[in-house]
Amino acid sequence: MRGAPTILHLDMDAFYASAEQAAKPSLRGKPVIVGGLGPRGVVATASYEARVFGVHSAMAMAQARRLCPNAAFLIPRFALYRKVSDSVMRLLHTLSPLVEPLSLDEAFVDLEAGGTEATVEAARAVGERLRTDIRAVTGLTGSVGLAGSKMLAKIGSEQAKPDGLVIIEPGTERDLLGPMSVRTLPGVGPATAETLRRAGIHTVAETREAGEAELVRLLGRAHGTSLFLMAEGRDERPVVAERDAKSISAEDTFDVDVTDRTRVQLEIARLADRCVRRLREAGRSGRTVVIKVRRYDFSTLTRSETLRGPTDDPGVVREAAARLIDSVDTTAGVRLLGVGVSGLADYTQEDLFAQAAQAAQAAQAAQAAQAAHEALEDAGHPPGPERPEAVGERAEEASEGAGKPRRWLPGTDVRHTEYGAGWVQGSGVGRVTVRFEEPWSRPGRVRTFAVDDPALEPSEPLPLLRPDAGPGPAPQGEAADPSPDGTADPAEGMGQGSREAEGPDGPAGAGGGPGQGPGQPVTSRP
């Protein structure tokens, strides 16, 4: 572990929810909850205004609704989040060639590899400049932790939330970690924490005092030794620029257990298509097709089939997945289905015989898939996925089909031929409520239309900042000015259905590390 604070950890503040507040002026300063909206949905991210009510990431959406019924409940819009994330990652790459993204909103940076001087002053200057640049480029805020290791840098960014910077200086690590929960240490999940609790170990200081031998006895050599070093404040993990995926997959959890065999086959075909779309976006191919089935009783099984060579052909993956699901008894009901591809490669098999066989399979599978999609559309009731990524993909799929029955999910981007750009607040009983506003406008007017109104169409997300202007949206902690046209509260009309999993950071103002001083983290806030 390096002593100087040369490892930077960036964590965007309540990323999905903050992006929604920046995109929707009427929601600024108000509770916003993003995630799956079905009965089995979970919270992906809650704004700081919602966290005051106890809402946090990974909470069941039903519980979030009970705790904060007046919040705006929105589906994730991953097309927007990826664009914002790309802008942030480009800024990080200007600091160093060693950038390790952990998710869309979180990354480590090795500043030493980028030539930053190994001093507290130089690290602070880089961190403050980064926060300023992120706000200028995206209109959002991020929290920065700086330390001599990845573990401590991440702890620093968590203490800095929201919109702050914390530097953990050399020599202060043990005192800082001591009173913290053992769950703070990387690799300590619920099972490990329970094992330590039974041994009377609750804090990092108690973990350190237990000694390496006792931790090895409780947890095994590898885990026990690693945990002891972490408790000592020692973390030798390097920043790794490339984290190669081992597999690519797609899965959905259903609102109601699926028992119909035809429906199961249709869902497997659709998931195979989504999986291949991800595969191609990553520029990869795969050799092994895997399906995942979680039954009504929560028992989970997988089946796999290895092909003759890597492929990114949707027909081939659909056909393999169909063969695999045929070997599984689903008559008692399934709550989750998934399709994945592993054995990834950067090329496809050039074996002509394999290609010919795969082409024949693909032609047959294409016909079956087309019939499957038509039948699924006729059903008119696609399942509600649990994962927020799946929710966003469902919305994207829904927006692609011109002339198909439209399902207006809260938060969806729309455009009206007369009123322009807006977003769906809610829908039901044949009507859809839309608020017409843009990220750089004042809160807009709410209007209601028939769900099949030909003048209303799904649209692409608008950028958070006006393309031809400088200043960004109002700061996320401030409520937007009241609408000049006397429109209703933004949560109105959202009862019909209107998280980047980050830790429960607590409400705004509850983060923030201790003040500066000997043996204390160096904290900076606007």
ZAMARGU-4260 file (C-alpha; in steps of 0.2 Angstrom, whole numbers, plus 5000, padded with zeros to 4 digits):
<rodrens>
0) 5000/5000/5000 | 5007/5017/4995 | 5007/5030/5009 | 5003/5045/4999 | 4985/5048/4993
5) 4987/5043/4975 | 4972/5032/4973 | 4956/5041/4969 | 4938/5034/4971 | 4924/5043/4962
10) 4906/5039/4967 | 4892/5049/4958 | 4879/5055/4971 | 4863/5045/4970 | 4867/5043/4951
15) 4851/5037/4943 | 4839/5048/4954 | 4851/5063/4952 | 4850/5061/4933 | 4831/5060/4934
20) 4830/5076/4944 | 4842/5085/4932 | 4832/5079/4917 | 4815/5084/4925 | 4814/5101/4933
25) 4798/5098/4942 | 4807/5084/4952 | 4822/5094/4959 | 4822/5095/4977 | 4809/5081/4979
30) 4810/5063/4983 | 4813/5052/4968 | 4815/5033/4968 | 4821/5023/4953 | 4819/5004/4950
35) 4808/4990/4946 | 4790/4996/4948 | 4782/4978/4948 | 4777/4969/4964 | 4794/4961/4965
40) 4803/4976/4960 | 4818/4983/4970 | 4825/5001/4972 | 4840/5004/4961 | 4843/5022/4968
45) 4834/5034/4979 | 4837/5053/4980 | 4843/5060/4996 | 4826/5068/4998 | 4819/5050/4998
50) 4832/5043/5010 | 4826/5054/5023 | 4811/5043/5024 | 4822/5027/5026 | 4822/5022/5007
55) 4838/5014/5001 | 4846/5004/4987 | 4841/4986/4986 | 4825/4989/4996 | 4809/4980/4990
60) 4799/4993/4980 | 4783/4989/4989 | 4792/4994/5006 | 4798/5010/4998 | 4781/5015/4993
65) 4775/5012/5010 | 4789/5023/5017 | 4788/5037/5005 | 4771/5036/4996 | 4773/5054/4988
70) 4789/5051/4979 | 4791/5050/4960 | 4793/5031/4956 | 4802/5030/4939 | 4809/5016/4928
75) 4828/5017/4925 | 4833/5025/4908 | 4850/5017/4905 | 4852/5025/4888 | 4854/5042/4897
80) 4864/5035/4912 | 4877/5027/4900 | 4879/5043/4890 | 4882/5053/4907 | 4894/5039/4913
85) 4904/5040/4896 | 4907/5058/4899 | 4913/5055/4917 | 4924/5041/4912 | 4932/5052/4899
90) 4936/5065/4912 | 4944/5051/4923 | 4955/5045/4908 | 4962/5063/4907 | 4969/5060/4925
95) 4978/5043/4922 | 4979/5029/4910 | 4974/5017/4925 | 4955/5019/4927 | 4945/5004/4934
100) 4927/5007/4932 | 4916/4997/4944 | 4899/5002/4937 | 4891/5016/4928 | 4894/5028/4942
105) 4909/5022/4951 | 4928/5020/4947 | 4945/5020/4954 | 4960/5030/4947 | 4978/5028/4950
110) 4984/5046/4950 | 5003/5041/4952 | 5002/5032/4935 | 4995/5049/4928 | 5010/5059/4934
115) 5002/5067/4949 | 5014/5072/4963 | 5012/5060/4978 | 5007/5074/4990 | 4991/5079/4999
120) 4991/5096/4991 | 4992/5089/4973 | 4979/5075/4976 | 4967/5088/4983 | 4969/5099/4968
125) 4966/5085/4956 | 4950/5079/4966 | 4943/5097/4967 | 4946/5100/4948 | 4938/5083/4944
130) 4922/5088/4954 | 4921/5104/4946 | 4923/5097/4928 | 4910/5083/4932 | 4897/5097/4937
135) 4902/5107/4921 | 4900/5093/4909 | 4885/5083/4917 | 4877/5095/4928 | 4878/5082/4942
140) 4889/5080/4957 | 4901/5066/4963 | 4910/5062/4979 | 4929/5059/4979 | 4939/5049/4991
145) 4958/5050/4991 | 4970/5038/5000 | 4985/5026/4998 | 4974/5011/4994 | 4958/5006/4985
150) 4949/5001/5002 | 4953/5018/5010 | 4949/5028/4995 | 4932/5020/4994 | 4929/5023/5012
155) 4934/5041/5009 | 4921/5044/4995 | 4907/5037/5006 | 4912/5049/5020 | 4912/5063/5008
160) 4894/5061/5002 | 4885/5070/4995 | 4896/5082/4984 | 4912/5082/4995 | 4930/5076/4995
165) 4939/5067/5009 | 4958/5064/5009 | 4964/5050/5021 | 4981/5055/5026 | 4996/5042/5029
170) 4996/5037/5047 | 4978/5040/5051 | 4971/5023/5044 | 4970/5013/5060 | 4962/5026/5070
175) 4949/5030/5056 | 4945/5011/5053 | 4944/5006/5072 | 4926/5011/5077 | 4919/5006/5060
180) 4908/4991/5057 | 4917/4976/5051 | 4905/4976/5036 | 4915/4991/5030 | 4929/4980/5025
185) 4929/4973/5007 | 4924/4954/5006 | 4913/4955/5022 | 4896/4950/5018 | 4881/4945/5029
190) 4888/4927/5031 | 4905/4933/5036 | 4898/4946/5047 | 4887/4934/5056 | 4902/4922/5059
195) 4912/4936/5067 | 4897/4942/5077 | 4895/4925/5085 | 4914/4927/5090 | 4910/4944/5098
200) 4918/4953/5084 | 4908/4969/5078 | 4921/4983/5073 | 4937/4984/5063 | 4946/4987/5079
205) 4939/4971/5087 | 4944/4962/5071 | 4962/4968/5072 | 4963/4963/5091 | 4957/4946/5087
210) 4973/4943/5078 | 4977/4934/5062 | 4977/4916/5069 | 4959/4918/5076 | 4952/4925/5060
215) 4960/4911/5050 | 4952/4898/5062 | 4935/4906/5060 | 4936/4910/5041 | 4949/4900/5033
220) 4967/4904/5028 | 4964/4915/5013 | 4949/4925/5019 | 4956/4926/5037 | 4973/4933/5032
225) 4966/4945/5020 | 4953/4952/5032 | 4967/4954/5045 | 4977/4964/5033 | 4962/4975/5029
230) 4959/4978/5047 | 4977/4984/5049 | 4973/4997/5035 | 4983/4987/5022 | 4976/4984/5005
235) 4988/4980/4991 | 4976/4978/4977 | 4981/4988/4962 | 4970/4998/4950 | 4966/4987/4935
240) 4962/4996/4919 | 4953/4982/4911 | 4941/4970/4920 | 4937/4957/4907 | 4919/4950/4908
245) 4918/4931/4909 | 4900/4930/4903 | 4886/4941/4897 | 4868/4937/4901 | 4850/4944/4903
250) 4836/4938/4915 | 4819/4943/4921 | 4809/4941/4937 | 4790/4939/4934 | 4777/4948/4944
255) 4767/4931/4944 | 4775/4914/4943 | 4774/4908/4925 | 4766/4890/4923 | 4762/4891/4904
260) 4775/4881/4894 | 4772/4891/4879 | 4775/4907/4888 | 4791/4900/4896 | 4798/4896/4878
265) 4793/4914/4872 | 4802/4922/4887 | 4818/4912/4884 | 4818/4917/4865 | 4816/4935/4870
270) 4830/4934/4883 | 4841/4925/4871 | 4839/4940/4859 | 4843/4953/4873 | 4858/4943/4878
275) 4865/4943/4860 | 4862/4961/4859 | 4873/4964/4874 | 4885/4952/4867 | 4887/4962/4851
280) 4887/4979/4859 | 4903/4972/4869 | 4910/4966/4852 | 4911/4948/4859 | 4906/4931/4854
285) 4903/4916/4865 | 4905/4897/4865 | 4893/4891/4879 | 4875/4895/4881 | 4867/4894/4898
290) 4850/4896/4905 | 4844/4900/4922 | 4828/4894/4930 | 4822/4900/4947 | 4806/4890/4952
295) 4791/4895/4963 | 4800/4888/4978 | 4816/4899/4975 | 4826/4883/4970 | 4837/4888/4956
300) 4845/4877/4942 | 4856/4880/4927 | 4858/4871/4911 | 4872/4874/4898 | 4877/4868/4880
305) 4894/4871/4872 | 4894/4875/4854 | 4907/4870/4841 | 4914/4887/4841 | 4911/4905/4847
310) 4895/4914/4840 | 4886/4930/4841 | 4871/4924/4830 | 4855/4927/4839 | 4847/4912/4830
315) 4860/4900/4836 | 4859/4906/4854 | 4840/4905/4853 | 4840/4888/4847 | 4852/4882/4860
320) 4842/4890/4874 | 4826/4882/4867 | 4834/4865/4868 | 4840/4868/4886 | 4823/4874/4892
325) 4815/4859/4885 | 4825/4848/4897 | 4818/4858/4912 | 4801/4854/4920 | 4793/4871/4923
330) 4775/4865/4925 | 4775/4870/4944 | 4779/4888/4940 | 4795/4899/4938 | 4798/4916/4945
335) 4814/4920/4935 | 4822/4915/4919 | 4839/4920/4912 | 4849/4917/4896 | 4868/4919/4896
340) 4883/4916/4885 | 4901/4912/4892 | 4917/4906/4885 | 4919/4923/4877 | 4930/4927/4863
345) 4934/4942/4851 | 4930/4932/4836 | 4917/4920/4828 | 4921/4902/4822 | 4926/4902/4804
350) 4923/4883/4803 | 4912/4882/4787 | 4904/4866/4792 | 4899/4874/4809 | 4893/4889/4800
355) 4882/4880/4789 | 4874/4870/4803 | 4872/4886/4813 | 4864/4895/4798 | 4851/4881/4796
360) 4847/4881/4815 | 4846/4900/4814 | 4834/4900/4800 | 4822/4888/4809 | 4824/4898/4826
365) 4821/4914/4817 | 4804/4908/4811 | 4800/4901/4828 | 4806/4917/4837 | 4795/4928/4825
370) 4780/4918/4830 | 4785/4919/4848 | 4786/4938/4848 | 4770/4940/4839 | 4761/4929/4852
375) 4769/4938/4866 | 4764/4955/4859 | 4746/4948/4857 | 4746/4944/4875 | 4749/4962/4879
380) 4755/4959/4897 | 4774/4957/4898 | 4781/4952/4915 | 4788/4965/4927 | 4806/4962/4930
385) 4815/4963/4946 | 4831/4970/4940 | 4832/4988/4936 | 4842/4985/4920 | 4829/4974/4914
390) 4816/4987/4917 | 4825/4999/4906 | 4828/4987/4892 | 4809/4983/4892 | 4805/5001/4890
395) 4818/5002/4876 | 4810/4987/4868 | 4793/4994/4869 | 4798/5010/4861 | 4806/5001/4846
400) 4789/4994/4839 | 4780/5006/4829 | 4761/5002/4828 | 4762/4990/4842 | 4751/4992/4858
405) 4761/5004/4869 | 4764/5003/4888 | 4768/5019/4895 | 4779/5017/4910 | 4783/5031/4922
410) 4798/5041/4917 | 4798/5036/4899 | 4803/5049/4887 | 4790/5055/4875 | 4787/5068/4861
415) 4770/5076/4856 | 4768/5083/4839 | 4761/5099/4846 | 4768/5100/4864 | 4786/5094/4861
420) 4797/5084/4873 | 4790/5077/4890 | 4790/5062/4901 | 4777/5050/4907 | 4770/5053/4925
425) 4758/5038/4925 | 4745/5029/4915 | 4730/5018/4918 | 4712/5015/4912 | 4717/5019/4894
430) 4724/5036/4898 | 4742/5042/4900 | 4748/5058/4909 | 4763/5067/4903 | 4773/5082/4909
435) 4780/5093/4896 | 4797/5100/4901 | 4815/5099/4896 | 4831/5098/4907 | 4834/5117/4904
440) 4817/5123/4906 | 4806/5128/4920 | 4794/5115/4927 | 4781/5111/4913 | 4763/5108/4911
445) 4754/5091/4914 | 4742/5085/4900 | 4733/5069/4898 | 4730/5059/4882 | 4723/5042/4876
450) 4736/5029/4877 | 4735/5026/4858 | 4735/5045/4854 | 4744/5045/4837 | 4752/5062/4841
455) 4762/5054/4856 | 4777/5044/4853 | 4792/5037/4863 | 4808/5047/4861 | 4826/5047/4865
460) 4832/5055/4881 | 4837/5073/4880 | 4855/5078/4886 | 4855/5085/4904 | 4863/5101/4898
465) 4857/5112/4884 | 4869/5108/4869 | 4872/5126/4864 | 4873/5133/4882 | 4884/5134/4897
470) 4875/5133/4914 | 4868/5116/4919 | 4853/5112/4929 | 4849/5119/4946 | 4859/5111/4960
475) 4850/5094/4965 | 4848/5099/4982 | 4837/5114/4978 | 4819/5114/4973 | 4815/5121/4956
480) 4805/5137/4955 | 4786/5135/4955 | 4779/5133/4937 | 4773/5149/4931 | 4757/5141/4923
485) 4751/5134/4940 | 4753/5116/4936 | 4750/5102/4948 | 4763/5095/4960 | 4775/5083/4950
490) 4770/5068/4960 | 4751/5070/4955 | 4745/5057/4944 | 4759/5045/4947 | 4750/5033/4958
495) 4748/5021/4943 | 4767/5016/4944 | 4773/5032/4945 | 4847/5008/4959 | 4868/5008/4952
500) 4867/5000/4968 | 4876/5011/4980 | 4876/5010/4999 | 4863/5019/5010 | 4872/5035/5011
505) 4859/5043/5022 | 4851/5060/5019 | 4860/5075/5012 | 4871/5083/5025 | 4873/5066/5035
510) 4889/5061/5026 | 4904/5072/5027 | 4920/5065/5036 | 4927/5074/5052 | 4935/5091/5051
515) 4953/5093/5047 | 4966/5090/5060 | 4980/5079/5066 | 4975/5061/5063 | 4959/5065/5054
520) 4953/5064/5036 | 4955/5080/5026 | 4937/5085/5021 | 4932/5098/5008 | 4915/5103/5003
525) 4908/5117/4992
</rodrens>
